[in-house]
Amino acid sequence: MKVLVTGAAGFIGFHLAKKLLARGDEVVGLDNMNDYYDVSLKQARLSQLTDKPNFRFVKMDLADRQGIADLFKTEKFERVVNLAAQAGVRYSLTNPHSYIDSNIQGFMNILEGCRHNEVEHLVYASSSSVYGANTAMPFSVHDNVDHPVSLYAASKKANELMAHTYSHLYGLPTTGLRFFTVYGPWGRPDMALFLFTKAILAGEPIQVFNYGKMKRDFTYIDDIVEGVVRTLDKVAEPNPEWSGATPDPGTAAVPYRLYNIGNNQPVELMRMIETLESALGEKAEKQMLPIQPGDVPETYADVDALVGDVGFKPATSIEDGIASFVKWYREFYRFLKGSAR
């Protein structure tokens, strides 16, 4: 297939593009290469894709309405995976407008591109953040999610609503994927595992929020990508049993689906830190801090819908996943023990 992957220089987009290329798909990767985090890491990811014959890179911002329209018209993509977004919960407290530009305006441009160019299936990244103030565990796609606690989460919920509208009005098959705390090699430097690893190896204290009483459904990157590919291949269909009298938020009477992709076994933050310490062979100096605005104390994915529809359940253990990340980190940054460049 010919697939557009937006955010192709990003963590998930890079791994997804590699997987699609390996199975023979033609991939056009789009990214604006912004400096939200170290651009050299994005360039390093991209360098592993640009030498592949079936890959082409386009540097463009999702908010470029005419540029996106022209790209869709020229390329005639069969399927689209939208992973480009302004990420991060805490960053949304200080830079809210970037979330509207990328996550709302940008997604609008993607929807319009799909609508006008007969795209067979749009798969897009949502987030576990949409569960917000929900406390019923595990989080289910069949639960109402109308109480976000960060603008980032609100923008992702808005994407789900916008997608449903286009599925309803234009018959565009859309599938939203709520990712749960993705980690692994080539990960984002603003995520806890990356920050902790860098600090521990530099002999600096790590910031442990909510005094360590956090739980996260840490999900290894290979599991995330497998989930994306399987849902991309299964074009969203209407749910014939859907009823407006008792509406199911996870499906619809139109070709619209939502799935959680999470490890289905939340891990306490302190256990994650202990596992990281073991993998590094170093102890962390911990700075215990209160929970931050916009954070939620626990995430836990119900993946029954994913298992039922595409037959896949993430299963990589935190021990195996962190070991793989640490191996990559040491190699990529050429660490000598206990010192950072």
Disulfide bonds with the S-S distance in Angstrom:
none
